[in-house]
């Protein structure tokens, strides 16, 4: 049952994260077809992302009464239906409607699948949650490359139709893989049943800013590569390099977090992220591609440390609600922050937009330092228990 739960959660995470990040490859195509600026592209992207983030908590509450197989399978079918609408649309309005529908379908996966893993493994869930997050990065690495290659031989609408077909197959696989029954509350770890944790809102803030940094960087990366002489295939390769590095970053940063501590690890990764983003602006195309896996390692790796800390700081030990709130914060940030970055990019250029993303990473450093006391209190409570 544990393996089936983890396997199904990983499949859902890989698909939905792949859906989310393949949109970056389509942005230049949509820009050319619909004549959009950076801010317009950010709004278009945010229709999916903000819908997914804003519905995390209500979708989680609604699905709490559903069998887990039904909730994840149906949500995957809804996301696939969104890509069907995009494939059949002949206008910008149809594209927007498809993005919103796909975002609705994607809103359920993160809180339900995360809680499924936490429920299945209990106190030993940190490692399986890392595997679950790693699966998401595999989807991020695979889907953009596949879409970029397909765009070399097909128009974007048939490609969207193929992505919808993959979603239907994944939904059927979830029905076969996931165990039957409803999702119960995850068992609380020792040391979390001591009332409110003042560090949880701060953890959500750090997670939101970390996501904003990542989204701002990925928003401008395709256009930076194009300015350096890259093609659509180059963009797909570059995104794959970032996400492959990010997948390794999940493991590396998790390992560092266990040994160095959460706060020193996040300080190091955010500082390295800011330096890596700045390096992209001055390097030619070839060295830029070499640097991207290293940037991806720190750009995506921080999130695994933050996700693994959610159960420790969950208010009143309610892990399911804590995951829903945390994902609302980070996904909502991912939907709204690119709009601000895009508006800045329209006025000052992609280079300034990337520098603003680097500055956001540096803002995280003093904030995460304030988590030392809540985390120390959590460790002390665990020892007492």
C-alpha positions in Angstrom: 0.0 0.0 0.0 2.8 2.4 0.8 4.5 1.8 -2.5 1.3 2.2 -4.4 0.5 5.4 -2.6 3.9 6.8 -3.3 4.0 5.6 -6.9 0.6 7.1 -7.6 1.5 10.4 -6.0 4.7 10.6 -8.0 2.9 9.9 -11.2 0.4 12.7 -10.5 3.2 15.1 -9.5 5.3 14.4 -12.6 2.3 14.9 -14.9 0.9 18.1 -13.3 4.4 19.7 -12.8 5.1 18.8 -16.4 1.9 20.4 -17.6 2.8 23.6 -15.6 6.3 24.0 -16.9 5.8 23.0 -20.6 3.9 26.3 -20.8 7.2 28.2 -20.8 8.1 26.6 -24.1 4.8 27.8 -25.6 5.2 31.4 -24.5 7.3 32.6 -27.4 4.9 30.9 -29.8 1.9 32.6 -28.2 3.8 35.9 -28.2 4.3 35.6 -32.0 0.7 34.5 -32.7 -1.2 37.0 -30.4 1.3 39.9 -30.3 1.7 39.9 -26.5 4.3 41.7 -24.5 6.1 40.4 -21.4 3.2 41.5 -19.1 0.6 40.0 -21.4 2.5 36.7 -21.4 2.8 36.8 -17.6 -1.0 37.3 -17.3 -1.6 34.5 -19.7 0.7 32.2 -17.8 -0.9 33.3 -14.5 -4.4 32.3 -15.6 -3.2 28.7 -15.1 -0.9 29.3 -12.2 -3.1 31.6 -10.1 -6.2 29.4 -10.6 -4.2 26.4 -9.5 -2.9 28.2 -6.4 -6.1 30.0 -5.4 -8.2 26.8 -5.4 -5.7 24.7 -3.3 -7.6 25.1 0.0 -11.2 24.8 -1.2 -10.3 21.9 -3.5 -8.5 20.2 -0.6 -11.6 20.6 1.6 -14.0 19.4 -1.1 -11.9 16.3 -1.9 -11.3 15.3 1.7 -14.6 13.3 1.4 -13.7 11.6 -1.9 -11.9 8.3 -2.5 -8.3 9.2 -3.2 -8.3 7.4 -6.6 -11.3 9.4 -7.7 -10.0 12.8 -6.5 -6.7 12.6 -8.2 -8.0 10.8 -11.4 -10.8 13.3 -11.9 -8.6 16.3 -11.3 -6.1 14.9 -13.9 -8.9 14.5 -16.4 -10.0 18.1 -15.8 -6.5 19.3 -16.4 -6.3 17.3 -19.6 -9.6 18.7 -20.7 -8.1 22.2 -20.4 -5.5 21.2 -22.9 -8.2 19.9 -25.2 -9.9 23.3 -25.1 -6.5 24.9 -25.9 -6.0 22.6 -28.8 -9.4 23.3 -30.3 -9.4 27.0 -29.7 -9.0 29.5 -32.5 -8.7 32.6 -30.4 -6.9 34.1 -27.4 -10.1 33.8 -25.4 -10.2 30.1 -26.1 -6.6 29.7 -25.0 -7.4 31.6 -21.8 -10.4 29.4 -21.1 -8.3 26.3 -21.6 -5.6 27.6 -19.2 -8.2 28.3 -16.5 -9.8 24.9 -16.9 -6.4 23.2 -16.7 -5.5 25.2 -13.6 -8.7 24.0 -11.9 -7.8 20.4 -12.6 -4.2 21.0 -11.3 -5.4 22.6 -8.0 -6.0 19.3 -6.2 -2.8 17.4 -6.9 -0.4 19.0 -4.5 -2.3 19.0 -1.2 -3.9 15.6 -1.7 -0.9 13.8 -3.0 1.4 15.3 -0.4 -1.0 14.3 2.4 -1.3 10.8 0.9 2.5 10.3 1.2 2.5 11.8 4.7 -0.3 9.5 5.7 1.3 6.4 4.3 4.7 7.0 5.9 3.9 8.9 9.1 7.0 9.9 11.0 9.2 8.6 8.2 7.6 10.8 5.5 10.5 13.2 5.0 12.3 10.9 2.6 9.3 9.8 0.6 8.2 13.4 0.3 11.6 14.1 -1.2 11.0 11.3 -3.7 7.6 12.8 -4.5 9.2 16.3 -5.1 11.9 14.6 -7.2 9.2 13.1 -9.4 7.8 16.6 -10.0 11.1 17.8 -11.2 11.3 14.8 -13.6 8.1 15.9 -15.1 9.5 19.5 -15.4 12.5 18.2 -17.1 10.7 15.8 -19.5 7.7 17.7 -20.7 9.4 20.9 -21.9 11.9 18.9 -24.0 9.1 16.8 -25.5 7.0 19.9 -26.4 10.1 21.7 -27.8 10.9 18.8 -30.1 7.3 18.4 -31.2 7.0 22.1 -32.0 9.8 21.5 -34.5 7.4 19.3 -36.6 3.9 20.3 -35.4 1.9 23.4 -34.7 1.3 24.2 -31.0 -2.4 23.2 -31.1 -1.8 19.5 -32.1 1.0 19.5 -29.5 -1.6 20.6 -26.8 -3.9 17.8 -28.0 -1.1 15.2 -27.5 -0.5 16.5 -24.0 -4.2 16.1 -23.3 -4.0 12.5 -24.4 -1.1 11.9 -22.0 -3.2 13.2 -19.2 -6.1 10.8 -20.0 -3.6 7.9 -20.0 -2.2 9.1 -16.6 -5.7 9.4 -15.1 -6.4 5.8 -16.1 -3.1 4.7 -14.6 -3.9 6.5 -11.3 -7.2 4.5 -11.1 -5.2 1.3 -11.4 -2.3 2.2 -9.1 -3.8 4.1 -6.2 -5.3 2.2 -3.3 -9.0 2.3 -2.7 -10.6 4.1 0.2 -10.7 7.7 1.6 -7.8 9.7 2.7 -7.4 9.9 6.5 -5.5 12.6 8.4 -1.8 12.1 8.6 -0.4 11.1 12.0 1.3 14.0 13.7 5.0 13.9 14.5 6.2 14.2 18.0 6.8 17.8 18.9 4.1 19.3 16.7 1.1 19.1 19.1 2.0 22.2 21.1 -0.4 24.7 19.6 0.4 27.4 17.1 3.9 27.6 15.6 4.8 31.2 15.0 7.2 30.2 12.3 4.7 28.8 9.9 3.5 32.1 8.4 7.2 33.1 8.0 7.9 29.7 6.3 5.1 30.4 3.9 6.5 33.9 3.1 10.0 32.4 2.4 8.4 29.7 0.2 6.4 32.4 -1.7 9.5 34.5 -2.3 11.5 31.5 -3.3 8.8 30.6 -5.9 8.7 34.2 -7.1 12.5 34.1 -7.7 12.1 30.9 -9.7 9.1 32.1 -11.8 10.8 35.4 -12.6 13.9 33.6 -13.8 12.0 31.1 -15.9 9.8 33.9 -17.4 12.8 35.7 -18.9 15.1 32.8 -19.6 13.6 31.8 -23.1 13.9 35.4 -24.2 17.4 35.8 -22.9 18.4 32.6 -24.8 16.8 34.0 -27.9 18.7 37.2 -27.6 21.9 35.1 -27.3 21.1 33.3 -30.6 19.2 30.3 -29.2 16.3 28.6 -31.0 13.1 26.9 -29.8 15.0 23.6 -29.4 17.7 25.5 -27.4 15.0 26.8 -25.0 13.7 23.3 -24.5 17.2 22.0 -23.8 17.9 24.9 -21.4 14.7 24.3 -19.4 15.5 20.6 -19.2 19.0 21.4 -17.9 17.5 23.7 -15.3 15.0 21.1 -14.1 17.5 18.2 -14.2 19.8 20.3 -12.0 16.7 21.1 -9.9 16.0 17.4 -9.5 19.5 16.7 -8.2 19.1 19.8 -6.1 16.2 18.2 -4.3 18.5 15.5 -3.0 21.5 17.6 -2.5 19.7 20.4 -0.6 17.8 17.8 1.5 21.1 16.2 2.4 22.6 19.6 3.2 19.6 20.6 5.2 19.9 17.5 7.4 23.6 18.1 8.1 24.0 21.9 8.0 20.6 22.8 9.3 17.6 24.3 7.4 18.6 27.9 7.9 22.2 27.7 6.8 21.2 25.6 3.8 18.6 28.1 2.6 21.0 31.0 3.1 23.6 29.3 0.9 21.2 28.3 -1.8 19.5 31.7 -2.1 22.8 33.5 -2.2 24.1 31.1 -4.9 20.8 31.6 -6.8 21.3 35.4 -6.9 24.9 35.0 -8.2 23.9 32.4 -10.8 21.1 34.6 -12.2 23.5 37.5 -12.5 26.0 35.3 -14.3 23.4 34.5 -17.0 23.4 38.1 -18.1 27.1 38.3 -19.0 27.8 34.8 -20.3 27.5 33.9 -24.0 25.1 31.1 -25.1 27.4 28.1 -24.6 28.7 28.9 -21.1 25.1 29.8 -20.2 23.9 26.3 -21.0 26.8 24.9 -18.9 25.8 27.1 -15.9 22.1 26.3 -16.1 22.2 22.9 -14.3 24.1 24.4 -11.4 21.6 27.3 -11.3 18.7 24.8 -11.4 20.3 22.9 -8.5 20.0 25.9 -6.1 17.0 27.5 -7.8 14.8 24.4 -7.4 16.6 22.6 -4.6 15.6 25.1 -1.9 12.0 24.1 -2.2 12.6 20.5 -0.9 14.0 21.9 2.3 11.0 24.1 2.7 8.4 21.4 1.9 10.0 19.0 4.3 9.7 21.6 7.1 5.9 22.1 6.7 5.0 19.1 8.9 7.4 20.3 11.6 5.8 23.8 11.8 2.2 22.8 10.9 -0.2 24.7 13.2 -1.8 22.4 15.7 -0.3 19.5 13.9 -2.8 19.7 11.0 -0.5 18.6 8.2 -3.2 18.4 5.5 -4.3 22.0 6.0 -0.7 23.2 6.4 0.2 21.7 3.0 -2.9 23.3 1.4 -2.0 26.7 2.9 1.7 26.4 2.0 0.9 25.4 -1.6 -1.6 28.2 -1.9 1.1 30.7 -0.9 3.8 29.4 -3.2 1.6 28.7 -6.2 -0.2 32.0 -5.8 3.2 33.7 -5.7 4.1 31.8 -8.8 1.0 33.1 -10.5 1.2 36.8 -9.5 4.9 37.5 -9.3 5.5 37.0 -13.0 3.0 39.7 -13.7 5.1 42.2 -11.8 8.3 40.9 -13.3 6.7 41.0 -16.8 5.6 44.7 -16.3 9.1 45.6 -15.2 10.5 43.7 -18.2 8.3 45.6 -20.6 9.5 48.9 -19.2 13.2 48.1 -18.5 14.0 45.0 -20.4 14.6 41.3 -19.6 17.9 42.0 -18.1 16.5 44.2 -15.4 13.7 41.6 -14.9 16.3 39.0 -14.2 18.2 41.2 -11.8 14.9 41.8 -9.9 14.5 38.0 -9.5 18.1 37.9 -8.1 17.3 40.6 -5.7 14.2 38.7 -4.5 16.4 35.7 -3.7 18.6 38.0 -1.5 15.6 39.3 0.3 14.9 35.7 1.6 18.2 35.6 3.5 17.3 37.9 6.4 13.8 36.4 6.6 15.0 32.8 6.9 17.3 33.8 9.6 14.3 34.6 11.7 13.2 30.9 11.5 16.0 29.8 13.7 14.0 30.3 16.9 10.8 28.5 15.9 12.8 25.6 14.5 14.9 25.4 17.7 11.6 25.4 19.7 10.3 22.6 17.5 13.5 20.5 18.1 13.2 21.1 21.8 9.6 20.0 21.9 10.5 16.8 20.0 13.3 16.0 22.5 10.9 16.5 25.4 8.3 14.2 23.8 
